[in-house]
Amino acid sequence: MLSDPRTRRAWLGLVVLMLPTLLVAMDMTALLLALPRLSADLGATGVQQLWISDSYGLMVAGLVITMGTLGDRIGRRRLLMIGGAAFAVLSVVAAFAVSPLMLIVARALLGVAGATLAPSTLALITNMFRDERRRGQAIAVWATCQFTGGALGPVLAGFLLQYFWWGSVFLVAVPAMAVLLLAGPVLLPEFRSDRAGRLDLADVGLSLVAVLLMIYGIKQLAVESVPVVPALALVVGAATGWLFVRRQLRRETPLLDLRLLRNRPFTAVLVALVFAGLAMAGTGLLVTQYLQSVLGFSPVASALLFAPMGLGVAVGTMAAPALARRMKQTTAIAGGLAGSALGSLLLVVVGPGGASALPLVMTGIAVLALGTGPLFALGTGLVVGSVPPERAGSAASMSETGNYFGGSLGFALLGLVAAVVYRNRMDGTSDSLAGAVAAGRHLPTGQAAELLHTARAAFTTSLHVTGLAASVIFTGLAVLTLAMRPPAGTTPVAAPDYEATGV
């Protein structure tokens, strides 16, 4: 009951935790609309633009494993406060950057601060809400912020850029972090454990190098015409990752407890988080380009029309606890993923224009996102609930790393597939729809119109292939989730509460 002071304090603390969760996710995507303007103001080259956009996400992904375990050791609230203060200061530095190099460094350091926030917020929820039902509701709220922040980032950026300069995109974080720093010590509990994972500098370095090289290689595969460097980065990253895994399996208190993967539902959820992120990122990339380059909407209008994906995730995650009270969690997750598969199929029947194109796209992304809600809410709760409280930060970091990998894979792999389909449909005469639009400006009116019609039809075909691929992925994940649930009458390893939670 909210009349209980401890319960009221816990829910007020959750409101405080929502702020950094939302901002870290939004910072991943909010820069997309601001990048052209800030690049022009700062004189950034193409390579510098790439690092401005990627340095934040790379550092978050590379350090989230380390920060999850660090929070378990030194105190989750303490790490959250340190990260929040650093995030506020660095946001001001980024907003008033006077050169591309200054902004790149500020964004990279923002990524370091952001890596402290995500696992700390999720791990603290496990301490604040010991009751299974209330913890499930709290994690649903957390997941709503985590997974809708990325979708709503461009929407907020669009409004800010309409009235303010590009630095306003960064300054949004300052008042939110100020609230966190003022209210956090009062409303949030502290938790640390002597049994947390060991912070060996060699392990930290190996995890950072492995994640950075793997994600960098995946991202660059989609943009490099000669993929030698990205391929080399993937090979070295995979080798470093293998060495890291080997070291972790030999330690009694590892930085990342990979023995948790023996738990079938735990593994199924992590795999599902990676591939659901892949499908959502890939479809999001194609849909935003379709809205602008095929249907002709402005960046701001496209951001608003893309909002149903964020709203769909929000509704799905908030409804997940109610579903879990009526059916097994794995059934709810699998059912939601089946719905996402159907939503993805709507993208397969979208045309290159016409009155029905926009409603189909918006309905498709809304249904797709709605179906992922149970996975993000219930699956994340299952992950952090599978470990003792002293290891919650490490488990949260595994979930977060899976999300970042999935998003990077989606942009790279599905983006690459879409590019191949487009080039084949254009018989190799055009590499991108943007290139066709630029070429059309130098052609006579009739030829330009014919080129644009052909290019838009080719891009729509690539959207169809992406939608079909996403549907296959979601269907496979639904089957995997049902197949890897615990056998009836048994208790999974490291998850003594599963029977009570109805998984």
C-alpha positions in Angstrom: 0.0 0.0 0.0 1.2 3.5 -0.8 0.3 4.5 2.8 3.3 2.5 4.0 6.2 5.1 4.2 8.7 2.5 2.9 6.6 1.7 -0.1 6.0 5.4 -0.8 9.7 6.1 -0.6 10.4 3.2 -2.9 8.0 4.5 -5.6 9.3 8.1 -5.2 12.8 6.6 -5.6 11.7 4.9 -8.8 10.6 8.3 -10.2 14.1 9.6 -9.5 15.7 6.5 -11.2 13.5 7.1 -14.3 15.4 10.3 -15.1 18.9 8.9 -15.8 17.3 5.8 -17.5 15.4 7.9 -19.9 18.2 10.3 -20.6 20.9 7.7 -21.3 18.6 6.0 -23.9 17.6 9.3 -25.5 21.2 10.5 -25.8 21.8 7.5 -28.1 19.5 8.8 -30.8 18.8 12.5 -30.1 21.9 13.6 -31.9 20.7 12.1 -35.2 18.7 15.2 -36.1 21.2 17.7 -34.6 24.2 16.2 -36.4 23.9 18.1 -39.7 23.5 21.5 -38.0 26.3 21.0 -35.4 28.6 19.6 -38.1 28.1 22.7 -40.2 28.7 25.0 -37.2 31.8 23.2 -36.1 33.2 22.3 -39.6 33.2 18.6 -38.9 34.4 16.2 -41.6 32.6 13.0 -42.5 34.9 10.9 -40.3 34.5 13.4 -37.4 30.7 13.2 -37.7 30.9 9.4 -37.4 32.9 9.6 -34.2 30.6 12.4 -32.8 27.6 10.1 -33.3 29.3 6.8 -32.3 31.7 7.6 -29.5 28.9 7.8 -26.9 27.3 4.5 -27.6 30.6 2.7 -28.0 31.8 3.8 -24.6 28.5 2.9 -22.9 28.6 -0.5 -24.5 32.2 -1.1 -23.7 32.1 -0.1 -20.0 28.6 -1.3 -18.9 30.0 -4.7 -17.8 32.7 -3.1 -15.7 30.3 -0.5 -14.2 27.7 -3.1 -13.2 30.3 -5.0 -11.1 31.9 -1.7 -9.8 28.5 -0.7 -8.5 28.1 -4.0 -6.7 31.5 -3.4 -5.0 31.6 0.3 -4.1 27.9 0.9 -3.8 25.2 1.3 -6.5 23.9 4.6 -5.2 27.4 6.0 -4.9 28.2 5.1 -8.4 24.9 6.5 -9.6 25.6 9.8 -8.0 29.1 10.0 -9.4 27.9 9.1 -12.9 25.0 11.6 -12.6 27.3 14.5 -11.6 29.7 13.7 -14.4 26.9 13.4 -16.9 25.6 16.9 -16.0 29.0 18.6 -16.2 29.9 16.8 -19.5 26.6 17.7 -21.0 27.4 21.4 -20.5 30.8 20.9 -22.0 29.3 19.1 -25.1 26.6 21.8 -25.5 29.3 24.6 -25.7 31.9 22.6 -27.7 33.9 24.9 -30.0 35.6 22.2 -32.2 34.8 18.7 -33.5 37.6 17.2 -31.3 36.2 18.8 -28.2 32.8 17.4 -28.9 34.1 13.9 -29.7 36.0 13.8 -26.4 33.0 15.1 -24.5 30.7 12.5 -26.1 33.1 9.7 -25.3 33.3 10.8 -21.6 29.5 11.1 -21.6 29.5 7.5 -22.6 31.7 6.6 -19.6 29.3 8.4 -17.3 26.3 6.8 -19.1 27.7 3.4 -18.5 27.5 4.0 -14.7 23.8 4.9 -14.8 22.1 2.1 -16.7 23.1 -1.0 -14.6 23.0 1.0 -11.3 19.3 2.0 -11.8 18.2 -1.5 -12.6 20.2 -3.1 -9.8 18.8 -0.6 -7.3 15.3 -1.6 -8.2 16.0 -5.1 -7.0 16.9 -3.7 -3.5 14.0 -1.2 -3.3 11.3 -3.7 -4.3 11.6 -7.1 -2.6 8.0 -8.1 -3.3 7.8 -9.9 -6.6 4.7 -8.2 -7.9 5.8 -4.7 -7.1 9.3 -5.4 -8.4 7.7 -6.5 -11.7 5.7 -3.3 -11.9 8.8 -1.2 -11.2 10.9 -3.0 -13.8 8.1 -2.5 -16.3 8.3 1.3 -15.6 12.1 1.1 -15.9 11.9 -0.8 -19.2 9.4 1.7 -20.5 12.0 4.5 -20.0 14.9 2.4 -21.3 13.3 1.2 -24.5 11.1 4.2 -25.4 13.9 6.8 -24.7 15.7 5.8 -27.9 12.6 6.2 -30.0 11.5 9.5 -28.4 15.0 11.0 -28.6 14.7 12.3 -32.2 11.2 13.6 -31.4 12.5 15.8 -28.5 15.5 16.8 -30.6 13.2 17.9 -33.5 11.3 20.2 -31.2 14.4 21.7 -29.6 16.1 22.3 -32.9 13.0 24.1 -34.2 13.5 26.9 -31.6 17.1 26.6 -30.2 20.6 25.9 -31.2 22.0 22.3 -31.4 23.6 22.5 -27.9 20.1 22.5 -26.4 19.9 18.7 -27.1 22.7 18.2 -24.5 21.5 20.7 -21.9 18.2 18.8 -21.4 20.1 16.4 -19.2 21.3 19.1 -16.7 18.1 19.8 -14.7 17.2 16.1 -14.7 20.6 15.1 -13.2 20.3 18.0 -10.7 17.1 16.4 -9.4 18.8 13.0 -9.2 21.7 14.4 -7.2 19.4 16.3 -4.8 16.8 13.5 -4.3 18.9 10.4 -4.7 20.7 10.5 -1.3 17.3 10.9 0.4 15.1 8.4 -1.5 17.5 5.7 -2.8 19.1 3.0 -0.6 22.7 2.1 -0.7 23.8 -1.4 -1.5 27.3 -3.0 -1.8 28.6 -6.5 -1.4 31.9 -8.1 -0.5 30.9 -11.1 -2.7 30.6 -9.0 -5.9 32.7 -9.8 -8.9 36.4 -9.1 -8.9 37.6 -6.0 -10.7 40.8 -7.2 -12.3 42.3 -4.5 -14.5 43.2 -7.1 -17.1 39.6 -8.4 -17.2 38.3 -4.8 -17.5 40.7 -4.1 -20.4 39.8 -7.3 -22.2 36.0 -6.7 -21.9 36.4 -3.1 -23.1 38.6 -4.0 -26.1 36.4 -6.9 -27.1 33.1 -5.0 -27.0 34.5 -1.9 -28.6 36.1 -3.7 -31.5 33.1 -6.0 -32.1 30.6 -3.1 -32.2 32.9 -0.9 -34.2 33.4 -3.6 -36.7 29.7 -4.3 -37.0 28.9 -0.6 -37.5 31.6 0.0 -40.1 30.7 -3.1 -42.2 27.6 -1.3 -43.3 29.4 1.9 -44.5 32.9 0.8 -45.7 33.2 0.0 -49.4 36.3 -2.1 -48.7 35.6 -3.8 -45.3 39.2 -4.9 -44.5 39.5 -2.8 -41.3 36.0 -3.7 -40.0 36.6 -7.4 -40.6 40.0 -7.2 -38.9 38.3 -5.4 -35.9 35.7 -8.2 -35.7 38.4 -10.9 -35.8 40.6 -9.2 -33.1 37.5 -8.4 -31.0 36.3 -12.0 -31.2 39.7 -13.3 -30.2 39.9 -10.9 -27.3 36.3 -11.9 -26.3 37.3 -15.6 -26.3 40.2 -14.8 -24.0 38.0 -12.8 -21.7 35.4 -15.6 -21.5 38.1 -18.2 -20.8 39.4 -16.0 -17.9 35.9 -15.5 -16.4 35.1 -19.2 -16.4 38.3 -19.9 -14.4 37.6 -17.4 -11.7 35.6 -17.9 -8.5 34.4 -14.3 -8.5 34.5 -13.2 -12.2 33.8 -9.8 -13.5 31.0 -11.3 -15.6 29.4 -14.5 -14.3 29.0 -16.5 -17.5 27.9 -19.6 -15.5 24.5 -17.9 -15.4 24.1 -19.0 -19.1 23.5 -22.5 -17.8 20.1 -21.3 -16.8 17.9 -22.0 -19.8 15.4 -19.1 -19.4 18.2 -16.7 -18.6 20.0 -17.6 -21.8 16.8 -17.5 -23.9 16.0 -14.0 -22.6 19.5 -12.7 -23.4 19.3 -14.1 -26.9 15.9 -12.7 -27.4 17.0 -9.2 -26.2 19.9 -9.2 -28.7 17.8 -10.3 -31.7 14.7 -8.3 -30.8 17.0 -5.2 -30.6 18.5 -6.2 -34.0 15.0 -6.4 -35.6 13.8 -3.1 -34.0 16.9 -1.2 -34.9 16.9 -2.5 -38.5 13.2 -1.7 -39.1 13.6 1.6 -37.4 16.5 2.6 -39.7 14.5 1.7 -42.8 11.2 3.2 -41.7 12.7 6.6 -40.8 14.4 6.8 -44.2 11.2 5.6 -45.9 9.2 8.4 -44.3 11.7 11.1 -45.4 13.0 9.9 -48.7 10.0 8.0 -50.1 7.0 9.7 -48.6 8.7 13.1 -48.5 8.2 14.2 -44.9 10.6 16.5 -43.2 13.0 15.2 -40.4 10.8 16.7 -37.7 7.6 15.3 -39.2 9.3 12.0 -39.7 10.3 11.9 -36.0 6.7 12.6 -34.9 5.4 9.9 -37.3 7.9 7.5 -35.9 6.7 8.1 -32.3 4.2 5.0 -32.4 7.3 2.8 -32.1 8.2 4.4 -28.8 4.6 4.6 -27.6 4.1 0.9 -28.6 7.0 -0.2 -26.4 5.7 2.0 -23.6 2.2 0.4 -23.6 3.6 -3.1 -24.0 6.0 -2.8 -21.1 3.4 -1.2 -18.8 0.9 -3.9 -19.6 3.4 -6.8 -19.1 2.9 -7.2 -15.3 -0.9 -7.6 -15.8 -0.3 -10.2 -18.4 2.1 -12.1 -16.1 -0.7 -12.4 -13.5 -2.9 -14.2 -16.0 -0.4 -16.5 -17.7 3.2 -17.8 -17.4 5.8 -15.2 -18.1 7.3 -17.2 -21.0 3.9 -17.5 -22.6 3.4 -13.7 -22.3 6.8 -13.1 -23.8 6.3 -15.6 -26.7 2.8 -14.2 -27.4 4.1 -10.7 -27.6 6.9 -11.7 -30.0 4.4 -13.5 -32.2 2.5 -10.2 -32.3 5.7 -8.4 -33.3 6.1 -10.8 -36.2 2.6 -9.9 -37.4 3.4 -6.2 -37.1 6.6 -6.7 -39.1 4.6 -8.4 -41.9 2.6 -5.2 -42.4 5.8 -3.5 -43.6 5.9 -6.1 -46.4 2.7 -4.9 -48.1 3.6 -1.1 -47.9 3.7 0.6 -51.3 6.1 3.3 -52.6 3.3 5.9 -52.0 -0.5 6.2 -51.9 -3.1 6.9 -49.3 -2.6 3.5 -47.5 1.2 3.7 -47.2 1.5 5.9 -44.1 -1.2 4.2 -42.0 0.3 0.7 -42.8 3.8 1.8 -41.7 2.6 3.5 -38.5 0.4 0.5 -37.6 3.2 -1.9 -38.4 5.8 -0.3 -36.2 3.3 0.3 -33.4 2.2 -3.4 -33.3 5.9 -4.6 -33.7 6.9 -2.4 -30.7 3.9 -3.3 -28.6 4.7 -7.0 -28.9 8.2 -6.5 -27.6 7.0 -5.0 -24.3 6.6 -8.3 -22.4 10.1 -9.3 -23.4 11.7 -6.0 -22.3 9.8 -5.9 -19.0 9.3 -9.5 -17.9 12.5 -10.7 -19.6 14.6 -8.0 -17.9 13.0 -8.9 -14.6 13.8 -12.5 -15.1 17.4 -11.7 -15.7 18.0 -9.6 -12.6 15.8 -12.0 -10.5 17.9 -15.0 -11.5 20.8 -13.9 -9.3 21.4 -13.0 -5.6 21.0 -9.3 -4.8 24.8 -8.9 -4.5 25.2 -9.8 -8.2 22.3 -7.8 -9.6 24.6 -5.2 -11.1 26.5 -7.8 -13.0 23.3 -9.4 -14.3 21.9 -6.0 -15.3 25.1 -5.3 -17.2 24.7 -8.5 -19.2 21.2 -7.4 -20.2 22.4 -3.9 -21.2 25.3 -5.3 -23.2 22.8 -7.6 -25.1 20.7 -4.5 -25.9 23.6 -2.5 -27.3 24.9 -5.5 -29.4 21.4 -6.0 -30.8 21.0 -2.4 -31.8 24.4 -2.3 -33.5 23.8 -5.6 -35.3 20.4 -4.3 -36.5 21.9 -1.1 -38.0 24.8 -2.9 -39.6 23.3 -6.3 -40.8 19.8 -5.3 -41.8 21.1 -2.0 -43.1 23.5 -3.9 -45.2 20.9 -6.3 -46.5 18.6 -3.4 -47.4 21.5 -1.7 -49.3 22.2 -4.8 -51.3 18.5 -5.2 -52.2 18.3 -1.6 -53.3 21.5 -1.8 -55.5 20.2 -5.0 -57.1 16.8 -3.4 -57.9 18.7 -0.4 -59.4 20.9 -2.7 -61.5 24.0 -1.2 -59.8 23.3 2.4 -61.1 22.7 3.8 -57.7 24.1 3.0 -54.2 21.5 4.8 -52.2 18.2 6.7 -52.4 19.9 9.9 -51.2 22.4 9.5 -54.1 19.6 9.1 -56.6 17.9 12.2 -55.2 21.1 14.2 -55.6 21.7 12.8 -59.1 18.1 13.8 -60.1 18.9 17.4 -59.5 21.2 17.4 -62.5 18.9 15.7 -64.9 16.0 17.0 -67.1 12.6 17.0 -65.4 11.3 13.8 -67.1 14.5 11.7 -66.5 14.7 13.0 -62.9 11.1 11.9 -62.2 11.7 8.5 -63.7 14.9 8.0 -61.7 13.2 9.0 -58.5 10.2 6.7 -59.1 12.5 3.8 -59.8 14.7 4.6 -56.7 11.7 4.9 -54.4 10.3 1.6 -55.6 13.7 0.0 -55.1 13.9 1.3 -51.5 10.4 0.2 -50.8 11.4 -3.3 -51.8 14.3 -3.1 -49.3 11.8 -2.2 -46.7 9.8 -5.2 -47.6 12.8 -7.5 -47.2 13.6 -5.9 -43.8 10.1 -6.4 -42.6 10.1 -10.0 -43.7 13.5 -10.6 -42.0 12.2 -9.0 -38.8 9.1 -11.2 -38.9 11.2 -14.3 -39.2 13.4 -13.2 -36.3 10.5 -12.5 -34.0 8.9 -15.8 -34.9 12.1 -17.7 -34.1 12.4 -15.9 -30.8 8.9 -16.8 -29.8 9.6 -20.5 -30.5 12.9 -20.2 -28.6 11.3 -18.7 -25.6 8.7 -21.5 -25.3 11.3 -24.2 -26.0 13.8 -23.0 -23.3 11.4 -22.5 -20.4 12.1 -24.7 -17.3 10.9 -28.2 -17.5 7.7 -28.8 -15.4 8.4 -29.6 -11.8 12.0 -28.5 -11.8 13.7 -25.4 -10.4 16.3 -23.8 -12.7 19.8 -23.3 -11.6 20.5 -20.0 -9.8 16.8 -19.0 -9.9 15.1 -20.4 -6.8 12.2 -17.9 -7.2 11.1 -19.0 -10.6 8.4 -21.4 -9.4 6.9 -18.7 -7.2 6.8 -16.1 -10.0 5.1 -18.5 -12.4 7.7 -18.7 -15.1 
